[in-house]
Amino acid sequence: MRLTTLLLGALPATLACAPAPRGPTPAARALAPLPAFSTRIGRDHPLVGRIWRTDQARFATAAELAAAARAARFLVLGERHDQPDHHRLQAWLLEEVIRDRPDLAVGFEMLDDDLQPRLDALAARSPAALARAVDWTHRGWPPFELYAPVFGAALGGRGRILAVHPTRATRQPLRAGGRLAEDVRRRLRLDPPLTPEVAAKVASDITASHCGMLPARAVPAMAAVQELKDAWMAERLAAGASRRDGAALVTGNGHAWRQAGVPRFLVRQGAASVLAVGILEVAPDARTPAAAGAARFDWVIFTPRVDDEDPCAKFRDQLQRLRSGS
């Protein structure tokens, strides 16, 4: 397990203290089985169902992953948003951690931070009550039934549910190509910037995700917004972490990227230990962890694919309008 330790002198207690061991040791406990996959495309791929440990460049067991997750004060769980297997795997890992650390706070990229008062006022700790409180149906995310398992796991403990994503109003200055105020940049620890190599990869990802049809002039602003989201979510997660049991984040794989995403900013916030877990669909032309991009995460779980639809074909007309400025 690669745990990043940052010695910054006297750290805030929320960040500096590690969770106290309690309960049976990992070797003595019975591990819940990994959930069965519901998606079917690519099930014969050599990586499906396997777990990769990046720091040791080897495949590992579910028990090893669970032990690593229990030991990390901050756990960042990636996903493809509309992938049901990813949410079930997140739920499985959260349940394993919460068994030892019931006060673990769990943050969600899907919840803008202005929703926190509604979450704190929830009368019932149930996924259905949460979905109603945040008006999930109108928030633009995939259907709530996909997310119900991971919300259920988070609500099964005693910790807070954290709304960590910046609101549209917070993001707007960067969306318009502007710059955040210097005091905000200092607070979020946005400097120093990404290395040129990682920044180029971020820009390449943004271009590829828009099928090469995004105007080049739009890429820097989109990269700045993504960086703001990462820093903002890290700050909110650190502030909302249980003093005893830390916090976990449920987010897209792009934000779980260790070198460029939320983990990078948690380290800058002074987090004692951060574990980034990517949950990746297998690709036909990427048959090794290295080819699949596993180096972006500390651990990776590989799953089948939801579909083989070409997103570029699906959204070509929309992207062409964006390119032409109409």
CORURQUI-V854342 format. One line per field, one symbol per residue. ss: DSSP state (A for helix, B for strand, O for the rest). phi: phi as a letter, one per 30 degrees, with the letter a starting at -180 (. if undefined). A space follows every 50 residues. Layout:
ss: ???
phi: ???
This chain:
ss: OOOOOOOOOOOOAAAAOOOOOOOOOOOOOOOOOOOOOOOOBOOOOOOOOO BBBOOOOBBBOAAAAAAAAAAOOBBBBOOOOOOAAAAAAAAAAAAAAAAA OOOOBBBBBBBBAAAAAAAAOOOOOOAAAAAAAAOAAAOOOOOAAAAAAA AAAAAOOOOOBBBBBOOAAAAAAAAOOOOOOAAAAAAAOOOOOOOAAAAA AAAAAAAAAOOOOOOAAAAAAAAAAAAAAAAAAAAAAAAAOBOOOBBBBB OOOOOOOOOOOAAAAAAAOOOOOBBBBBBBBOBOOBOOOOOOOAAAOOBB BBBOBOOOOOAAAAOAAAAAAAAAOO
phi: .ccdcbcbidceeecddddddaiddedccddddddddcdbdiddddceic bccddchadbcddddddddddddbcccdaceccddddddededdddddec bdcedbcbedcddddeedddcedbdbedddeddcheecciceededdedd ddddddccddcccbdddedddeededidbdddddddddhdcddededded dddddddddchicdeedddedddddddeeddddddddddcddedciabbc adedddeddbceeedddddjddabbcccccddbecbcbedddidddbdbb ccbdcdacddddddceddddddddid
